Amino acid sequence: MIETLSEVAKPLLSVAKAVWSPVRRLYKEKQAGISPFPAKTIDYLNIGIDETFQRIIGDSIDETWWKNLLNRINHPFITPDFLRKPAIQDWLNKKGSSHGSVLLS
């Protein structure tokens, strides 16, 4: 007795229909929990603080040439007077001061 493919598939279809709904729900829940961002976490807060610190001390940031030029032109006009003092500039240019200010903020 050789059964046709459709006769064999009928019981399997009812099982598949019964299982499909919970499996699909679990799949959708798993997909919703997956982050669209890469697995490597990027600390945007520290990147922003570091860029701000580099602007405060008048250092160049990895930007396009015209943004660097604009920052160089604007820096003397927008920098507060107390940041222009030589002692403050020396302190800001020290290696540990940027790390300390990032931790403080």
N, CA, C and O atoms as a printed pandas DataFrame, in Angstrom:
     atom_number atom_name residue_name chain_id  residue_number  x_coord  y_coord  z_coord
0              1         N          MET        A               1    0.800   -1.179    0.000
1              2        CA          MET        A               1    0.000    0.000    0.000
2              3         C          MET        A               1    0.856    1.261    0.000
3              4         O          MET        A               1    1.477    1.604    1.006
4              5         N          ILE        A               2    0.879    1.915   -1.088
5              6        CA          ILE        A               2    1.674    3.127   -1.223
6              7         C          ILE        A               2    0.740    4.325   -1.096
7              8         O          ILE        A               2   -0.228    4.471   -1.842
8              9         N          GLU        A               3    1.055    5.155   -0.148
9             10        CA          GLU        A               3    0.233    6.352    0.072
10            11         C          GLU        A               3    0.790    7.498   -0.758
11            12         O          GLU        A               3    1.991    7.581   -1.018
12            13         N          THR        A               4   -0.087    8.350   -1.152
13            14        CA          THR        A               4    0.376    9.509   -1.907
14            15         C          THR        A               4    0.936   10.552   -0.930
15            16         O          THR        A               4    0.708   10.503    0.279
16            17         N          LEU        A               5    1.657   11.465   -1.499
17            18        CA          LEU        A               5    2.293   12.522   -0.700
18            19         C          LEU        A               5    1.243   13.369    0.028
19            20         O          LEU        A               5    1.462   13.774    1.170
20            21         N          SER        A               6    0.146   13.630   -0.600
21            22        CA          SER        A               6   -0.881   14.457    0.043
22            23         C          SER        A               6   -1.501   13.753    1.241
23            24         O          SER        A               6   -1.880   14.399    2.218
24            25         N          GLU        A               7   -1.604   12.453    1.169
25            26        CA          GLU        A               7   -2.163   11.712    2.299
26            27         C          GLU        A               7   -1.203   11.719    3.486
27            28         O          GLU        A               7   -1.637   11.738    4.638
28            29         N          VAL        A               8    0.084   11.706    3.210
29            30        CA          VAL        A               8    1.088   11.750    4.278
30            31         C          VAL        A               8    1.155   13.162    4.863
31            32         O          VAL        A               8    1.372   13.325    6.063
32            33         N          ALA        A               9    0.971   14.177    4.024
33            34        CA          ALA        A               9    1.135   15.557    4.456
34            35         C          ALA        A               9   -0.045   16.061    5.273
35            36         O          ALA        A               9    0.125   16.976    6.080
36            37         N          LYS        A              10   -1.222   15.502    5.094
37            38        CA          LYS        A              10   -2.413   15.989    5.816
38            39         C          LYS        A              10   -2.241   15.985    7.327
39            40         O          LYS        A              10   -2.520   17.008    7.952
40            41         N          PRO        A              11   -1.794   14.888    7.959
41            42        CA          PRO        A              11   -1.601   14.953    9.411
42            43         C          PRO        A              11   -0.481   15.905    9.804
43            44         O          PRO        A              11   -0.537   16.533   10.862
44            45         N          LEU        A              12    0.536   16.012    8.955
45            46        CA          LEU        A              12    1.649   16.926    9.264
46            47         C          LEU        A              12    1.207   18.389    9.180
47            48         O          LEU        A              12    1.694   19.230    9.936
48            49         N          LEU        A              13    0.298   18.689    8.275
49            50        CA          LEU        A              13   -0.200   20.058    8.168
50            51         C          LEU        A              13   -0.964   20.482    9.411
51            52         O          LEU        A              13   -0.817   21.614    9.871
52            53         N          SER        A              14   -1.763   19.604    9.950
53            54        CA          SER        A              14   -2.500   19.970   11.161
54            55         C          SER        A              14   -1.547   20.194   12.332
55            56         O          SER        A              14   -1.775   21.085   13.150
56            57         N          VAL        A              15   -0.481   19.398   12.422
57            58        CA          VAL        A              15    0.519   19.600   13.477
58            59         C          VAL        A              15    1.256   20.918   13.254
59            60         O          VAL        A              15    1.504   21.670   14.197
60            61         N          ALA        A              16    1.598   21.186   12.001
61            62        CA          ALA        A              16    2.315   22.423   11.688
62            63         C          ALA        A              16    1.456   23.644   12.005
63            64         O          ALA        A              16    1.963   24.636   12.527
64            65         N          LYS        A              17    0.167   23.582   11.698
65            66        CA          LYS        A              17   -0.716   24.705   11.998
66            67         C          LYS        A              17   -0.850   24.923   13.502
67            68         O          LYS        A              17   -0.929   26.060   13.967
68            69         N          ALA        A              18   -0.876   23.843   14.248
69            70        CA          ALA        A              18   -1.000   23.964   15.704
70            71         C          ALA        A              18    0.267   24.540   16.327
71            72         O          ALA        A              18    0.195   25.277   17.310
72            73         N          VAL        A              19    1.417   24.212   15.767
73            74        CA          VAL        A              19    2.702   24.638   16.332
74            75         C          VAL        A              19    3.100   26.016   15.814
75            76         O          VAL        A              19    3.821   26.743   16.496
76            77         N          TRP        A              20    2.642   26.384   14.623
77            78        CA          TRP        A              20    3.112   27.600   13.956
78            79         C          TRP        A              20    2.848   28.863   14.777
79            80         O          TRP        A              20    3.742   29.701   14.891
80            81         N          SER        A              21    1.679   29.027   15.341
81            82        CA          SER        A              21    1.340   30.251   16.057
82            83         C          SER        A              21    2.262   30.518   17.256
83            84         O          SER        A              21    2.800   31.620   17.358
84            85         N          PRO        A              22    2.469   29.539   18.179
85            86        CA          PRO        A              22    3.376   29.832   19.294
86            87         C          PRO        A              22    4.832   30.018   18.858
87            88         O          PRO        A              22    5.560   30.832   19.426
88            89         N          VAL        A              23    5.242   29.259   17.851
89            90        CA          VAL        A              23    6.629   29.389   17.377
90            91         C          VAL        A              23    6.829   30.754   16.738
91            92         O          VAL        A              23    7.857   31.398   16.951
92            93         N          ARG        A              24    5.862   31.194   15.965
93            94        CA          ARG        A              24    5.966   32.503   15.324
94            95         C          ARG        A              24    5.989   33.625   16.368
95            96         O          ARG        A              24    6.749   34.584   16.238
96            97         N          ARG        A              25    5.154   33.499   17.400
97            98        CA          ARG        A              25    5.137   34.501   18.470
98            99         C          ARG        A              25    6.493   34.572   19.161
99           100         O          ARG        A              25    6.997   35.666   19.416
100          101         N          LEU        A              26    7.089   33.424   19.467
101          102        CA          LEU        A              26    8.410   33.404   20.100
102          103         C          LEU        A              26    9.468   34.007   19.186
103          104         O          LEU        A              26   10.350   34.733   19.645
104          105         N          TYR        A              27    9.381   33.708   17.899
105          106        CA          TYR        A              27   10.341   34.266   16.938
106          107         C          TYR        A              27   10.236   35.791   16.888
107          108         O          TYR        A              27   11.249   36.489   16.894
108          109         N          LYS        A              28    9.006   36.299   16.839
109          110        CA          LYS        A              28    8.800   37.755   16.800
110          111         C          LYS        A              28    9.299   38.427   18.083
111          112         O          LYS        A              28    9.868   39.517   18.037
112          113         N          GLU        A              29    9.083   37.773   19.224
113          114        CA          GLU        A              29    9.573   38.327   20.492
114          115         C          GLU        A              29   11.089   38.372   20.503
115          116         O          GLU        A              29   11.683   39.339   20.982
116          117         N          LYS        A              30   11.713   37.337   19.981
117          118        CA          LYS        A              30   13.179   37.309   19.938
118          119         C          LYS        A              30   13.703   38.387   18.999
119          120         O          LYS        A              30   14.681   39.064   19.317
120          121         N          GLN        A              31   13.064   38.552   17.848
121          122        CA          GLN        A              31   13.491   39.582   16.904
122          123         C          GLN        A              31   13.323   40.981   17.487
123          124         O          GLN        A              31   14.136   41.865   17.220
124          125         N          ALA        A              32   12.288   41.185   18.270
125          126        CA          ALA        A              32   12.065   42.494   18.882
126          127         C          ALA        A              32   13.123   42.804   19.931
127          128         O          ALA        A              32   13.432   43.969   20.181
128          129         N          GLY        A              33   13.676   41.765   20.543
129          130        CA          GLY        A              33   14.687   41.974   21.576
130          131         C          GLY        A              33   16.083   42.166   21.047
131          132         O          GLY        A              33   16.981   42.520   21.811
132          133         N          ILE        A              34   16.300   41.944   19.760
133          134        CA          ILE        A              34   17.637   42.091   19.179
134          135         C          ILE        A              34   17.885   43.568   18.895
135          136         O          ILE        A              34   17.067   44.240   18.265
136          137         N          SER        A              35   19.007   44.053   19.362
137          138        CA          SER        A              35   19.357   45.455   19.176
138          139         C          SER        A              35   19.780   45.695   17.730
139          140         O          SER        A              35   20.508   44.881   17.161
140          141         N          PRO        A              36   19.341   46.791   17.130
141          142        CA          PRO        A              36   19.767   47.096   15.766
142          143         C          PRO        A              36   21.193   47.636   15.700
143          144         O          PRO        A              36   21.749   47.802   14.615
144          145         N          PHE        A              37   21.776   47.906   16.852
145          146        CA          PHE        A              37   23.125   48.449   16.900
146          147         C          PHE        A              37   24.137   47.317   16.993
147          148         O          PHE        A              37   23.792   46.221   17.434
148          149         N          PRO        A              38   25.371   47.558   16.589
149          150        CA          PRO        A              38   26.366   46.494   16.667
150          151         C          PRO        A              38   26.613   46.052   18.109
151          152         O          PRO        A              38   26.335   46.783   19.059
152          153         N          ALA        A              39   27.142   44.841   18.242
153          154        CA          ALA        A              39   27.372   44.282   19.574
154          155         C          ALA        A              39   28.376   45.129   20.363
155          156         O          ALA        A              39   28.285   45.215   21.588
156          157         N          LYS        A              40   29.314   45.742   19.680
157          158        CA          LYS        A              40   30.286   46.595   20.357
158          159         C          LYS        A              40   29.588   47.877   20.789
159          160         O          LYS        A              40   29.075   48.625   19.957
160          161         N          THR        A              41   29.572   48.123   22.075
161          162        CA          THR        A              41   28.913   49.321   22.573
162          163         C          THR        A              41   29.821   50.530   22.390
163          164         O          THR        A              41   31.029   50.458   22.616
164          165         N          ILE        A              42   29.235   51.611   21.987
165          166        CA          ILE        A              42   29.969   52.848   21.771
166          167         C          ILE        A              42   29.498   53.834   22.829
167          168         O          ILE        A              42   28.300   54.057   23.004
168          169         N          ASP        A              43   30.443   54.410   23.519
169          170        CA          ASP        A              43   30.111   55.350   24.584
170          171         C          ASP        A              43   30.022   56.755   23.994
171          172         O          ASP        A              43   31.008   57.492   23.963
172          173         N          TYR        A              44   28.822   57.117   23.526
173          174        CA          TYR        A              44   28.633   58.410   22.882
174          175         C          TYR        A              44   28.814   59.560   23.856
175          176         O          TYR        A              44   29.227   60.648   23.455
176          177         N          LEU        A              45   28.513   59.339   25.125
177          178        CA          LEU        A              45   28.680   60.397   26.115
178          179         C          LEU        A              45   30.148   60.787   26.229
179          180         O          LEU        A              45   30.481   61.972   26.193
180          181         N          ASN        A              46   31.022   59.803   26.364
181          182        CA          ASN        A              46   32.447   60.113   26.488
182          183         C          ASN        A              46   33.009   60.706   25.203
183          184         O          ASN        A              46   33.897   61.557   25.253
184          185         N          ILE        A              47   32.509   60.271   24.063
185          186        CA          ILE        A              47   32.974   60.845   22.802
186          187         C          ILE        A              47   32.602   62.326   22.752
187          188         O          ILE        A              47   33.425   63.158   22.371
188          189         N          GLY        A              48   31.384   62.653   23.129
189          190        CA          GLY        A              48   30.956   64.051   23.132
190          191         C          GLY        A              48   31.718   64.894   24.132
191          192         O          GLY        A              48   32.077   66.038   23.852
192          193         N          ILE        A              49   31.965   64.321   25.303
193          194        CA          ILE        A              49   32.721   65.060   26.329
194          195         C          ILE        A              49   34.155   65.272   25.874
195          196         O          ILE        A              49   34.715   66.351   26.070
196          197         N          ASP        A              50   34.758   64.247   25.265
197          198        CA          ASP        A              50   36.130   64.399   24.771
198          199         C          ASP        A              50   36.217   65.470   23.687
199          200         O          ASP        A              50   37.155   66.267   23.669
200          201         N          GLU        A              51   35.232   65.488   22.780
201          202        CA          GLU        A              51   35.235   66.515   21.734
202          203         C          GLU        A              51   35.063   67.904   22.340
203          204         O          GLU        A              51   35.709   68.857   21.904
204          205         N          THR        A              52   34.207   68.022   23.331
205          206        CA          THR        A              52   34.007   69.307   23.996
206          207         C          THR        A              52   35.288   69.746   24.686
207          208         O          THR        A              52   35.670   70.914   24.614
208          209         N          PHE        A              53   35.950   68.812   25.356
209          210        CA          PHE        A              53   37.203   69.140   26.026
210          211         C          PHE        A              53   38.253   69.584   25.011
211          212         O          PHE        A              53   38.995   70.533   25.265
212          213         N          GLN        A              54   38.322   68.908   23.865
213          214        CA          GLN        A              54   39.287   69.302   22.833
214          215         C          GLN        A              54   38.975   70.703   22.303
215          216         O          GLN        A              54   39.886   71.469   21.990
216          217         N          ARG        A              55   37.696   71.030   22.205
217          218        CA          ARG        A              55   37.333   72.380   21.757
218          219         C          ARG        A              55   37.696   73.425   22.807
219          220         O          ARG        A              55   38.108   74.533   22.464
220          221         N          ILE        A              56   37.546   73.075   24.094
221          222        CA          ILE        A              56   37.870   74.030   25.161
222          223         C          ILE        A              56   39.344   74.387   25.127
223          224         O          ILE        A              56   39.709   75.552   25.279
224          225         N          ILE        A              57   40.188   73.393   24.928
225          226        CA          ILE        A              57   41.624   73.689   24.935
226          227         C          ILE        A              57   42.109   74.178   23.577
227          228         O          ILE        A              57   43.283   74.518   23.427
228          229         N          GLY        A              58   41.214   74.219   22.576
229          230        CA          GLY        A              58   41.594   74.744   21.266
230          231         C          GLY        A              58   42.322   73.737   20.410
231          232         O          GLY        A              58   42.974   74.114   19.436
232          233         N          ASP        A              59   42.230   72.476   20.746
233          234        CA          ASP        A              59   42.893   71.430   19.981
234          235         C          ASP        A              59   42.033   71.082   18.771
235          236         O          ASP        A              59   40.830   71.340   18.751
236          237         N          SER        A              60   42.670   70.498   17.774
237          238        CA          SER        A              60   41.897   70.125   16.586
238          239         C          SER        A              60   41.179   68.808   16.810
239          240         O          SER        A              60   41.669   67.918   17.504
240          241         N          ILE        A              61   40.019   68.709   16.213
241          242        CA          ILE        A              61   39.193   67.513   16.288
242          243         C          ILE        A              61   39.163   66.917   14.894
243          244         O          ILE        A              61   39.300   67.641   13.907
244          245         N          ASP        A              62   38.990   65.631   14.802
245          246        CA          ASP        A              62   38.944   64.971   13.499
246          247         C          ASP        A              62   37.644   65.328   12.783
247          248         O          ASP        A              62   36.664   64.583   12.821
248          249         N          GLU        A              63   37.667   66.474   12.140
249          250        CA          GLU        A              63   36.512   66.930   11.376
250          251         C          GLU        A              63   37.020   67.385   10.015
251          252         O          GLU        A              63   38.214   67.311    9.724
252          253         N          THR        A              64   36.119   67.842    9.213
253          254        CA          THR        A              64   36.532   68.329    7.902
254          255         C          THR        A              64   37.377   69.580    8.065
255          256         O          THR        A              64   37.337   70.240    9.103
256          257         N          TRP        A              65   38.137   69.895    7.038
257          258        CA          TRP        A              65   39.096   70.995    7.126
258          259         C          TRP        A              65   38.396   72.321    7.398
259          260         O          TRP        A              65   38.929   73.155    8.130
260          261         N          TRP        A              66   37.215   72.532    6.824
261          262        CA          TRP        A              66   36.560   73.821    7.010
262          263         C          TRP        A              66   35.972   73.952    8.410
263          264         O          TRP        A              66   35.888   75.063    8.933
264          265         N          LYS        A              67   35.561   72.838    9.034
265          266        CA          LYS        A              67   35.084   72.912   10.414
266          267         C          LYS        A              67   36.248   73.196   11.357
267          268         O          LYS        A              67   36.100   73.960   12.311
268          269         N          ASN        A              68   37.411   72.584   11.096
269          270        CA          ASN        A              68   38.596   72.881   11.904
270          271         C          ASN        A              68   38.989   74.344   11.762
271          272         O          ASN        A              68   39.341   74.989   12.749
272          273         N          LEU        A              69   38.933   74.869   10.552
273          274        CA          LEU        A              69   39.254   76.277   10.319
274          275         C          LEU        A              69   38.264   77.186   11.053
275          276         O          LEU        A              69   38.660   78.178   11.664
276          277         N          LEU        A              70   36.989   76.844   10.988
277          278        CA          LEU        A              70   35.970   77.622   11.681
278          279         C          LEU        A              70   36.173   77.573   13.195
279          280         O          LEU        A              70   36.006   78.587   13.872
280          281         N          ASN        A              71   36.531   76.411   13.729
281          282        CA          ASN        A              71   36.805   76.297   15.165
282          283         C          ASN        A              71   38.004   77.145   15.565
283          284         O          ASN        A              71   37.985   77.783   16.618
284          285         N          ARG        A              72   39.043   77.159   14.743
285          286        CA          ARG        A              72   40.230   77.978   15.043
286          287         C          ARG        A              72   39.894   79.466   15.038
287          288         O          ARG        A              72   40.415   80.228   15.852
288          289         N          ILE        A              73   39.034   79.871   14.131
289          290        CA          ILE        A              73   38.656   81.288   14.061
290          291         C          ILE        A              73   37.764   81.655   15.245
291          292         O          ILE        A              73   37.935   82.716   15.847
292          293         N          ASN        A              74   36.817   80.785   15.581
293          294        CA          ASN        A              74   35.859   81.088   16.651
294          295         C          ASN        A              74   36.449   80.969   18.051
295          296         O          ASN        A              74   35.985   81.640   18.973
296          297         N          HIS        A              75   37.451   80.138   18.222
297          298        CA          HIS        A              75   37.963   79.844   19.562
298          299         C          HIS        A              75   38.358   81.084   20.356
299          300         O          HIS        A              75   37.953   81.195   21.514
300          301         N          PRO        A              76   39.117   82.015   19.808
301          302        CA          PRO        A              76   39.479   83.204   20.605
302          303         C          PRO        A              76   38.280   84.054   21.017
303          304         O          PRO        A              76   38.331   84.736   22.041
304          305         N          PHE        A              77   37.209   84.021   20.238
305          306        CA          PHE        A              77   36.050   84.858   20.535
306          307         C          PHE        A              77   35.098   84.224   21.533
307          308         O          PHE        A              77   34.442   84.934   22.295
308          309         N          ILE        A              78   35.009   82.909   21.542
309          310        CA          ILE        A              78   34.012   82.261   22.392
310          311         C          ILE        A              78   34.593   81.666   23.674
311          312         O          ILE        A              78   33.844   81.252   24.559
312          313         N          THR        A              79   35.910   81.622   23.779
313          314        CA          THR        A              79   36.527   81.064   24.977
314          315         C          THR        A              79   36.423   82.071   26.125
315          316         O          THR        A              79   36.798   83.232   25.961
316          317         N          PRO        A              80   35.923   81.644   27.272
317          318        CA          PRO        A              80   35.839   82.561   28.418
318          319         C          PRO        A              80   37.236   83.022   28.854
319          320         O          PRO        A              80   38.232   82.339   28.611
320          321         N          ASP        A              81   37.289   84.173   29.490
321          322        CA          ASP        A              81   38.573   84.757   29.886
322          323         C          ASP        A              81   39.357   83.866   30.840
323          324         O          ASP        A              81   40.581   83.779   30.738
324          325         N          PHE        A              82   38.667   83.201   31.771
325          326        CA          PHE        A              82   39.410   82.404   32.746
326          327         C          PHE        A              82   40.080   81.188   32.096
327          328         O          PHE        A              82   41.057   80.659   32.626
328          329         N          LEU        A              83   39.561   80.751   30.963
329          330        CA          LEU        A              83   40.206   79.621   30.276
330          331         C          LEU        A              83   41.421   80.045   29.462
331          332         O          LEU        A              83   42.178   79.194   28.996
332          333         N          ARG        A              84   41.615   81.336   29.288
333          334        CA          ARG        A              84   42.761   81.826   28.526
334          335         C          ARG        A              84   44.005   82.012   29.391
335          336         O          ARG        A              84   45.097   82.233   28.868
336          337         N          LYS        A              85   43.845   81.925   30.698
337          338        CA          LYS        A              85   44.993   82.117   31.585
338          339         C          LYS        A              85   46.012   81.004   31.347
339          340         O          LYS        A              85   45.636   79.848   31.155
340          341         N          PRO        A              86   47.310   81.353   31.360
341          342        CA          PRO        A              86   48.346   80.357   31.072
342          343         C          PRO        A              86   48.330   79.172   32.037
343          344         O          PRO        A              86   48.565   78.037   31.620
344          345         N          ALA        A              87   48.060   79.415   33.303
345          346        CA          ALA        A              87   48.035   78.307   34.267
346          347         C          ALA        A              87   46.897   77.339   33.955
347          348         O          ALA        A              87   47.070   76.123   34.049
348          349         N          ILE        A              88   45.750   77.868   33.588
349          350        CA          ILE        A              88   44.607   77.018   33.230
350          351         C          ILE        A              88   44.913   76.257   31.944
351          352         O          ILE        A              88   44.615   75.067   31.842
352          353         N          GLN        A              89   45.506   76.936   30.963
353          354        CA          GLN        A              89   45.860   76.270   29.706
354          355         C          GLN        A              89   46.864   75.134   29.946
355          356         O          GLN        A              89   46.751   74.061   29.354
356          357         N          ASP        A              90   47.849   75.385   30.823
357          358        CA          ASP        A              90   48.813   74.319   31.148
358          359         C          ASP        A              90   48.116   73.140   31.802
359          360         O          ASP        A              90   48.400   71.985   31.487
360          361         N          TRP        A              91   47.205   73.437   32.711
361          362        CA          TRP        A              91   46.494   72.358   33.397
362          363         C          TRP        A              91   45.613   71.577   32.418
363          364         O          TRP        A              91   45.555   70.349   32.476
364          365         N          LEU        A              92   44.926   72.293   31.514
365          366        CA          LEU        A              92   44.067   71.622   30.544
366          367         C          LEU        A              92   44.857   70.762   29.566
367          368         O          LEU        A              92   44.355   69.747   29.084
368          369         N          ASN        A              93   46.084   71.161   29.275
369          370        CA          ASN        A              93   46.901   70.403   28.324
370          371         C          ASN        A              93   47.572   69.187   28.948
371          372         O          ASN        A              93   48.133   68.354   28.236
372          373         N          LYS        A              94   47.519   69.079   30.281
373          374        CA          LYS        A              94   48.083   67.886   30.924
374          375         C          LYS        A              94   47.238   66.675   30.576
375          376         O          LYS        A              94   46.031   66.778   30.361
376          377         N          LYS        A              95   47.897   65.527   30.526
377          378        CA          LYS        A              95   47.224   64.306   30.080
378          379         C          LYS        A              95   46.098   63.882   31.025
379          380         O          LYS        A              95   45.035   63.480   30.551
380          381         N          GLY        A              96   46.287   63.955   32.302
381          382        CA          GLY        A              96   45.297   63.468   33.268
382          383         C          GLY        A              96   44.107   64.388   33.467
383          384         O          GLY        A              96   43.079   63.950   33.983
384          385         N          SER        A              97   44.215   65.653   33.071
385          386        CA          SER        A              97   43.115   66.590   33.316
386          387         C          SER        A              97   41.884   66.248   32.477
387          388         O          SER        A              97   40.758   66.421   32.942
388          389         N          SER        A              98   42.079   65.771   31.265
389          390        CA          SER        A              98   40.917   65.407   30.458
390          391         C          SER        A              98   40.202   64.202   31.055
391          392         O          SER        A              98   38.972   64.154   31.076
392          393         N          HIS        A              99   40.962   63.238   31.535
393          394        CA          HIS        A              99   40.361   62.058   32.150
394          395         C          HIS        A              99   39.608   62.451   33.430
395          396         O          HIS        A              99   38.516   61.947   33.692
396          397         N          GLY        A             100   40.189   63.335   34.207
397          398        CA          GLY        A             100   39.534   63.784   35.436
398          399         C          GLY        A             100   38.256   64.560   35.163
399          400         O          GLY        A             100   37.264   64.399   35.874
400          401         N          SER        A             101   38.277   65.395   34.146
401          402        CA          SER        A             101   37.070   66.161   33.820
402          403         C          SER        A             101   35.971   65.257   33.273
403          404         O          SER        A             101   34.788   65.504   33.510
404          405         N          VAL        A             102   36.353   64.217   32.547
405          406        CA          VAL        A             102   35.357   63.265   32.042
406          407         C          VAL        A             102   34.745   62.510   33.221
407          408         O          VAL        A             102   33.533   62.294   33.255
408          409         N          LEU        A             103   35.560   62.114   34.174
409          410        CA          LEU        A             103   35.023   61.420   35.343
410          411         C          LEU        A             103   34.150   62.337   36.182
411          412         O          LEU        A             103   33.143   61.904   36.744
412          413         N          LEU        A             104   34.531   63.590   36.264
413          414        CA          LEU        A             104   33.756   64.544   37.039
414          415         C          LEU        A             104   32.383   64.797   36.414
415          416         O          LEU        A             104   31.381   64.933   37.116
416          417         N          SER        A             105   32.359   64.855   35.124
417          418        CA          SER        A             105   31.080   65.117   34.436
418          419         C          SER        A             105   30.264   63.840   34.387
419          420         O          SER        A             105   29.155   63.836   33.853
